[in-house]
Amino acid sequence: MKSLLLVVAFLLVSYWASDIRTADFGPKPIKDTGLWNDPSKFILLYNSVHIKLNKEDAHIKACFFFECTYRFDYWNKGKLEWAWPLPSKYPRPEQLKIISDTFVFFSEFDVAKEVEINPCFFYINDNRKFKPYKLESFTQLDIYQWYVFQDDFLIFMPGPILGARIRIDYHQKYKWNKDGTGSMLYVLRTGSLWAGSIRQLNINIEKSENIELVRCNWKLIKNKIHLTNIEPKKDLLITIRRKF
């Protein structure tokens, strides 16, 4: 019996030593995947937008959850490029803040709750809270100017759901019309650029006491929009009037 235990112990030690020898330690060869700026590589699982209509401007907070359709290997690195549209007939965003969690692991239950996600087995070179952006000119969906920002990434270990969360916060002044009303535009047509449809779209419109919501080109139910599996063909146009 004693000799049998010794044999078992020897086999366990041998297996453990063998496992250490083949363990994935030390420097690794890194494959550079280059620049990623193709929206069709991402599924927009969830888009939540909150619009507060103030007297002078609209305050917009938007959250996007993306799932990457590409399955990365260990030690893949590269850059992700994101762009925010600037419709030419409307004032540009002010006080723009961009927060991104590049290549996070999350479950389907995390998406709708917009929970704080703990990054796991991934690395971002630029760890600043607010991402710097620059103005660039190119044509997409009849929009000619965009704010563009990039994220660097290095994948330590791919996960079952590998994606990104982008949060946008900005103020947009109204475009004033001859009849005294003001209007603001939130671009939704860019949703058609992602892979498939937007799985879930939630928009909540809140107005201050001195603002009257004159009209909206999307159907509102209690100042809210909730749609699933949608590919938007038009942007969200809101018209307001000040109460004096």
N, C-alpha and C positions, 0 to 999 in steps of 0.2 A: 504494500500500500504506500509506504514511504517513497519507494522508487518511482511509483506512478505519479505521485505528487510532484516529485522533482522533475519528471519529464514534462508535465503540464506547465510547471513554472518556467522551465527552459523554453518551451514553445511560446509562452506568453511574452517572455523577455525578448526572444528572437523576433517575434511579430512587431513588438513595440519599437525595437531598434530598426527594423526594416522600414517601419512607417516613418521614423524620423529621417532616415536617409533619403526617403523619397518625398519628404514633405516639401511644400511649396514655399521655401524660405529664400531670402537673399534677393539681390537685384534681378530684375526681369527685363527681357526684351520688350520694348513698348512699340505698339503699332500706332502710327499717326493716321487717324481717319480723315484728317483735313477739316475743312469748313463745312458745316451743315447749315444750309439755308433753304431746305426743301420742305414746305409745310406738309406735303403728302406722306412724309415719314412719321407723322404724328396724328393721333386720334384725339380730338377735343372731347374728353369725357364729360366735363362739367364747366359751365360758364355762369358765374354769378355776378350780377351787376346791380349796384345800388346807386341811384341818382337822387341827390338832394337839390331841389329847385329853390335857390335863394333869390334875394332881390336883385343882386348884381350879376350872379353867375350860377352855374350848376356845379356841384361837387360830385365827382364820379369816383367810385371805388369798384374795381373789377377784379375778379379772381378767376384764373384759368387752371384747369387740371388737364395735363396732356399725358397720353401713354405713347411711348415710342414703339413703332412697329418693327424697328430694326433690332435684332438681337446681337448685342455687343459681346465680344469675347473678353477674357481677362486682359488687363493692362492695355486697353484701347484708350487713346486720348484724342482730343480734337477740340473744335470750337462750335458752339451753337450761336446762330445769329437770329435775333428776333427783331421785328419791325412794327412800329405803331403808326397807323395811318393819320394823315393830316389833310382832311378835305379842304380844297382851296377856297371855298366860299365862306368858311367859318373860321372864327378866331382859333389860334393855336392853343393847346393846353398850357396852363400855367401851374407852377408849383408841382411839376410832374415828378413823381417818385416811382421808381421801378424796383421791385423786390422779387428776386427769383431764387428758387430752390432747384438747382439743376440736378437731374438724375437722382431723384429720391425713390426709395421703395415705399409703396403704400398699398393698402388693401382697398377693395371696393367700398368698404364701410368708411374709409377715411375721406373719400372724395366729396360726398355731399355734406359732410360735417365741417369741411375746411379746417380740420384740426392742425395743430402744430406737429409737423412731421420731423422726426429725428433722422437726419441723414445717416446712412449706414453703408459702409464699404464703398465710399466714393469720395472724390476729392475735387474741389474747385480751386483753381489758382487765385482767382479774384474773390476774396471773401468780404468785400465791402458790402454793407447792408443795402445801400441804394446803388444801383448800377448806373454808371456813366453812360450817356447816349450822345449821338451826334446826328445832325440833319443830313439826310441823303436824298438825292433825286433819282427816281426811277418810276416807270409806269406799271401799275398793277391795279386792275379794276377801276380804271379811269381816275386813279389817285396818283399824284405825281411827286409828292414829297412825304417822307417818312422819318420818324425818329428811330434810329437803329442802335441796338446794343448787343453785346456779345457775352457769352459765358464760356470759359474754358472748363474742360472736364478731363478727368482721368478715372477710368473704371477699374476698381479693385476687384469687384466680384459682381457679375450680373445677377439680377433678381427676377422673381416671377412677374412683377409688374414694375417696369422701369420707366419712369416718366419725369415730368417737370411740373412745377407749380410756379405760375407767374402772377404777381399781384401789382396792379396799377392804381395809382391814386393821383388825381389831378383836379384842377378847377378849369372850367371853360366859360368864358364870357359869352353872353347871348349875342346873336346877330339880330339887330333891331330892324324891324320892317316899317314901311310907311304908315301902316294902320296902327302903329303904337305897340304892336305885339313883338315879342322876342322869340327866337327859336334857337334850339341847340340840336346837334346831330351826333348820334353815337353810331359808329360804323359797325354793322353786323355782317355785311356781305363777305368779309374776309373769312367767315366761317366756312364758306364753300371751298376754300383752298386746302383745308385739312383733309385727312383721309376719311372718307365716308361722311356721315352727318354728325352734327353736334348731338351728343347723346342726351344732354340735359341743359336747358337754358332757363335761367331764372333772372328776371329783372324786376326790381322793386323801385317804384318812383315815390318819393316823399317830397312834399312841398311845404314851404314856410307859410305862415299865416298871411303874409302880404303878397302872395302869389296865387293867381288863378290859372289852373291848367285848362287852356282853351281847347286844344286838340292833340291827338297823338295818332300817327298813321298805323300803329299796331293796335289790335284789340286789347283793351285793358279790362281786367276783372279786379275791382277794388285796388286800382292803381298797380296791378301786378301782371306780369307775364310769366307763364310757366308752360314750356313746351319741351317735348322729347323727340329725338331723332329728326332734327330739322336742318335743312340747308337754306339759310336765309337768302332771299332774292332782293331784299331792300333793307336799307338802314333804318334805324329808329329816329324819327323826327318828332320833336316835342315843341309845341308852341305855347307860350305863356303870356300873361298880361299882369302888369303890376296893379295892386290895389292901393288906392291913395286915400 
